[in-house]
Amino acid sequence: MRISTAAVMSVVLVRSVAAGAQDPGEALWRGLQENPPTAPQTAERIEALKALDTWLAEPDSEKNEAVVAYYQRAVDHAFDCIEREKPGKGVRVFQLYSSSVIVQTPDTVFAIDLDQGPNKRLDQAASEEGVAFRMREDQIARLARLVDVSFHTHEHYDHVDFAITRALIEAGKTVVVTESNKALWAEQPWAEKLVVLDQTLDEPHELGGLTVDVLHDHQWDNETHTRGTPCNAFLIATADGTCVGTKGDINCGLRLYGWLNVMVERGRHVDVMVGSPIYWRGANLMREIDALLAPVWAAGHVWEFTHRSAGERGGATGTYARNSLGVAHAIEAGEACALSWGEHLDIEPARKASRARKRK
């Protein structure tokens, strides 16, 4: 019954978008709520995600009031879940815009690459920039209350946000950035409170009840790797040993793969990998990383609007279709799950560690 419901919902949604219906969001929300994230994905879940792809592929969909309302509803839903119940063990991974992830543990809440929408300024809030697709002011304040530690892989506007960072610092929370990101905000009165972590090989950092390993790498702008933006990879382990990994936008896998091998030799593992799985300026070693770690892949850059031309039809970066193509061919040891805005996935502690070790 659920498969047929999702399939019918997808067809109805496609027709309603084509006919110019004002708000297909309710049918989408219902379809996704009835078919929550799983790893591996179910057939009905895939139908619901494809329907979301169709809606968001419309030109300028990020300016559509119904899309903005849907996104803000999804943000509220995630925050409600975080406030209502803690996971008893492991982690609960929530997806927000693009690469923004919130991770709830039994003891703390941390975030990775928090950003609120397709705003492109890092010197003012999205509301000041005039971007319609953004969090409400009350949502930013609520986020700052909920999150204890926020990690940012690099300084690009789809991985860090001026207003969110300011709110977190003003709330007394810990915000981890690269050295270049801190320098970018040097004139801000709160910049000195930003935290920069050294790269680790042997001893991890202890931060807010978390154990954190860091790799310093780059998002390269050219094929010769002579120009790029500093970008960190993180392995973030909770008190019960559940580990969340991200590479941010590191786009050559060579240094990352070498570092991950060192981490494994030191006894580290990864239960869930979030963020972009894509490599576009060097070696694509996703298949090798999957064989080494066997994580659940919750691929990021989810429905990000800044990677398509304004006014043109297109799914942007991180539609279900794009994410599934980006990871499916490279996954043998792990599993994949696509999370849309506001959704979450529960990960058991040390879920993949023993399996990864057996495959070595």
N, C-alpha and C positions, 0 to 999 in steps of 0.2 A: 504493500500500500504506500509506503513512504517513497519508494522509487517512482511510482506513477505520480504521486503528488508533486515531487520535485520536478519531474519531467514536464508535467502540465504547467507548473508555475513558471518554468523557463520559457515555454512557448508563449504563455500569456504575457510575460514580461517583454519578450522580443516584440510582440505585436503592439503592446501599449507604448513602447518607446517609439516604434515606427509611426504610430498614430499621434504622437505628440502628447501623450498623457502627462498630466502635471506631476504626479507623484507615484511612480512605481515602487518607491522605497519601502512601503509597508509590506508588499508581497515579497520583496527581497529579504527584508528583515525576518519575516516569518519563515521563509524557506531556509535561511541559514540557522535560525534558532532551532528549527525542527531537525536539522542535520548538522550537529556541532562537529568541530574538528576532531579527527581521528588520524592515527598513523598506523597502518596505511589508510588512505582515503577510501570512502565508500562511494558507490555509484551515485547515490542520491546527493551526496555532498558535492561531487564534481558538477552535477547539473546546476546546483545552487550557485557555485562559484562562476560557472560559465555565464549564468544570468547576470551576475554582478559585473563581469567583464563587459557584457553587451551594453549595460546602462552607462558605465563610466567611459566607454569608448566614444560616446557622442561628443561632438566638438564643444569645447568650452564647458564641459560638464562640471568642472570645479567652480564655475560661477553660477551654476544652477542652485537656486535656493533649496530645492528638495534634496540635492546631493549634500549641501552644507548641513542641512538639518539632520540628514541621515548620519553623517560623520559625527556631529556633536552628540547625537543620541548614542552612538556607539561608544564615544569617549565616556559619557555618563554611565553607560552600562558597565564598562570596565572598572570605573572607579567604585560603582556600587558593589560590584563583586569583591573588590579588594577590601572594602570596608566591612562587608557582611561576613566574610569567612576567610580564615587562613587555611592553607593546605596543612594537613597533618604531618606530611613528610614530603621530601623532594621539593620541587618548585612548580609554580604555576606561571606560565609565560603568556603575557598579554601583548597583543599587537596593536599599535596605534598607527599613525601616519608613516608611510614609507619605511624607513629602517628603525623607527622608534619602537622600543620594546620595554615593557615593565615586567620585572621578575619578582614574584612574591614568594617568600619562604616562610617557614613557621616562625622565624625570628626577625626578619627584616624585609624591606622592600628596596630593590635597586633597579636602576634603569640603564638602558644603553641607547645612545644617539637620540635623545629626546628632541623632537621637532614637531611643530604644530601644524604645518601646512606648506603650501608652495610659495611662501614668502622668500625673497632673495636678499634681503638686507640683514646684515649682522650688526648694525649700529642703531636699530630702532625696532620697536615691536611691530608685529604684523598688522595690528589695528591701525598704527600710525602710517604704515606703508599702504594701507587701503586694500589689503587682500581679504576677499570674502571668505575663503575656505581657511578657517582657523579655529582654534579653541576660543571659547568665551573667556572673559576675564575671570569669572568665578571658577571656571574649570582650571585655569592656570594656577590660581590660588589653592585650589583643592589638590592639584597635582603636587604642588610644593609641600603641602602637609603630609601627603602619603609617602613620597619617595625619600629614602634616607641617604642613598648614595647614587649619583648619576655619573656614568662613564660615557665619554665621547671619544670616538676613534679619531676624528679629524675635524678641521674647521670649516668644511663646506656647509652651506646653508641648509642642506637636506639632512645634516647629521648633528647640528647644534642650533640652538635658538636663543636669541638675545633675551626676549621677555621671560622665557622659562628659566634660563640660567640665572638671571637677576632675581627672580622670585625664589628660586632654590637657595641662593646665597643669603638673601634677606631673611629666609626662614631658618637659617643656621645649618643648612644641609651641606654635604660634601659633594663637590663637582670636580671630576677628574677630566683634564684636557691635555692636549699636547703642549709642548713649550711654545710652538708657533701660534697656537690658538690663544694662549695666555698673553703673548706679545701683542696679538691683534687687538685685545681688549685692555691694553696697558693703561689707557686713559680713564677707564671706568673706575669709580671709587671702590668697587668690590673686586677688582681684578686680583689683588694680592691674596685673596682668599681662595682662588682657584688652585687646585692641586695638580702637580705634574709628577708622575711616577717613573722612576728609573726602570730600564729594561731588566728583566730577570732571567737567570739561567738556573741557579741553584736554590736560592732562598726567595720565596714569594713574599709579597707585601701582605700585611695584616691591616684591614681597613673596614671599620664598621661591622665587625663580626664575620667578614668575608676574607678568603684567601685569594690573592690576586696575582696572576702572572701577566707580564707585559712584554710584547715584542715591538720594537721601534722599526717601522718600515715606511713605505710611501705608496701613495696613489700616483703613479707615473703619468706624465703628460706626453711623453714621447717614447718611441721604441728603443732609444739608446739609453734610457734611464738616467738622463742628465738633468732633467727638470721634473719637479713634481711637488706634491703636498705631503708633509709628514703625516703618517697614518699609523695608528697603533692597533695591534691585535690584543685581545684580552682573553684569558681563561679565568673565570670567576667562580670559585668554589664556595659553597655554603657550609654551615656548621655540620650538616650530616654528610658532606662530601659530594653532593650533587653539583655538577659543573656545567656552566653555560659558557660557550665560546663564541667569539665573533672576530672576523678579520676586517670589519669595516669595509672600506673600498680599496684595500690592498689588491692590486690588479696584476701582479706577477707572483706565482706561487712558490718560487724557488726558496727564498729566504724563509717564508712562512713554513713551508714543509720541513725544512731543516730544523727550525726552532721547535716545531711540534714533535719531531722525533726526539729531540733532547728532552722535551717535557715528558714524553712517554717513558723515556729511560729513567727520569726522576720520579716516576710513579704517578704522573698526572693522567687524567682521562677527560673526555668530554661527553656529556650525556645529550646535550642539545646544542646545535649550532644555529645561530640566528644571524640575520644580515644578508648581504649580497653573496651569492655563490659564484659570481661571474668574474672571469679574468680576461682582460682585453689588452694588456700591454706586456705580455710575457707568457711564461709557462702556465697552462691550465692543469693544475694538479689536484682537482677536486676528486677524481676517482681514487687517487693515491691517498688523499686525506681521509676519504670514506673508508678505505681498507684499513688504514691505521687506527682510526678512532671509532668507527661504526656509530656515529651519533644519529639522533633524530634531526633532520634538516627542516628548520622552519625558515624558509628563504625570505629575505627581506627585500627592500625597495618595493614595497607592496602598494600598487596603485598610486604611483608618484607622478604628479602632473607636470613637473618642470622638465621632463624628458620627452615632451612632444611639442610640436609646433602649435602656437596659439591659433585657435579657430579651425583647426583641422581634426578630422576624425582619427582616432587612434587610442589604443589601450594604455599608452604610456608605459613606463617601466613597472614590472612587477604584477601584471595581471596573472590570473591563475594559469592561463595558457602559456604565458612566457615563463613563469616560474616552474611549471611542470616540465617544460622542454629543457629548462636550464639544469635541472637536477636529475630527472628520471634516468637518463642514459648513464649517469655516473654513480648511481647508488646500487650497491650490491649488499654491503654489510649493514648499512643503516636503513632508515625509513624516512619518508618525506611527509610533511603536512603543510598545507597552505592556510594561513590565518588571515582573515579579513579584519577590518577595523573593529576594535572592541572585543574581539574573540580571544579565547585563551585555550591553552593545552596544558594538562598536568603531566609532569615527568617524574617518574619514580627515582629515588636515590640510587646512584650507581647502576642505572638501568642498562647501560651498554658496556661498562668497563670489562666485565668478565668475558663477554662475547668478543670484544675487540682483542683482548689478550689471546683468546683461543685461536684467532685468525692469524696471529703473528707467526 
